[in-house]
Amino acid sequence: MNIFENPINAFLLGGVLLVVLFVFQLFLCKKARRTSVKLIPLYGLLLMVGVVLLTCLGVFGTGNGFIGNINILVAEILAIPAVFYLVGIVAAWIVYYCQLKRRK
């Protein structure tokens, strides 16, 4: 079964990624001392963006189907979870900085 068989699944996966990444990023912000460790989820986001770009460029295949070149469509569907991924990371950093300012 393909996870992106139905377009709503991309939004569901994105919502799950948002919650999981928010919790993980907030945990890293609070516990990690080094900035490079705090940025681990951002490295994952860059990897996702790279996969989307490579799909767009057709590196993983020509994408010739009954509707023509479907690489752009696949890249758009993969980009939806990447946006949610980014929102989760940014939200965690905002909460972390608000907590820091409240302590001072």
C-alpha positions in Angstrom: 0.0 0.0 0.0 1.3 3.4 -1.0 1.1 6.0 1.7 0.4 8.7 -0.8 -2.3 6.8 -2.6 -4.9 9.3 -1.4 -3.8 13.0 -1.3 -5.3 13.5 2.2 -2.6 11.1 3.5 0.1 13.6 2.7 -1.6 16.1 5.1 -2.1 13.4 7.8 1.6 12.5 7.5 2.4 16.2 7.7 0.3 16.6 10.8 2.0 13.7 12.5 5.4 15.0 11.5 4.5 18.4 12.9 3.7 17.1 16.3 6.6 14.6 16.5 9.1 17.2 15.3 7.8 19.9 17.6 8.2 17.6 20.7 11.6 16.3 19.5 13.0 19.8 18.6 11.8 21.3 21.9 13.4 18.4 23.8 16.7 19.0 21.9 16.5 22.8 22.6 16.1 22.2 26.3 18.6 19.4 26.8 21.4 19.8 24.2 24.2 22.2 24.9 25.7 22.4 21.4 24.0 24.2 18.6 24.9 21.6 16.1 23.0 19.0 18.1 20.0 21.3 18.4 19.9 21.6 14.6 19.6 17.8 13.9 15.9 18.1 12.8 16.9 20.9 10.4 19.4 18.6 8.7 16.5 16.2 8.2 14.5 18.9 6.6 17.3 19.8 4.3 17.4 16.1 3.3 13.7 16.1 2.6 14.0 19.3 0.5 16.9 17.6 -1.4 14.7 14.6 -2.2 11.9 16.9 -3.4 14.3 18.8 -5.7 15.9 15.6 -7.1 12.4 14.2 -7.7 11.5 17.4 -9.5 14.6 17.1 -11.7 13.7 13.5 -12.6 16.8 11.9 -11.0 14.7 9.0 -9.7 13.1 8.2 -13.1 11.5 9.8 -16.1 8.0 9.8 -14.7 6.3 9.1 -18.0 2.8 8.0 -17.2 -0.7 8.4 -18.6 -0.8 12.0 -17.5 2.6 12.9 -18.7 5.6 13.8 -16.5 4.4 13.1 -13.0 7.7 14.1 -11.3 6.3 17.5 -10.5 3.1 16.0 -9.0 5.1 13.6 -6.8 7.4 16.4 -5.7 4.4 18.5 -4.7 2.9 15.7 -2.7 6.3 15.1 -1.0 6.6 18.8 -0.3 3.5 18.9 1.9 5.0 16.9 4.8 8.2 19.0 4.4 6.3 22.2 5.1 4.6 20.7 8.2 8.1 19.5 9.2 9.4 23.0 9.0 6.4 24.4 10.9 7.0 22.0 13.8 10.7 23.0 14.0 10.0 26.7 13.9 7.2 26.4 16.5 9.5 24.6 18.9 12.2 27.2 18.5 9.6 30.0 19.2 8.3 28.2 22.3 11.9 27.7 23.5 12.8 31.3 23.1 9.6 32.5 24.8 10.4 30.2 27.8 14.0 31.6 27.9 12.7 35.2 28.0 10.2 34.4 30.7 12.9 33.0 32.9 15.0 36.2 32.7 
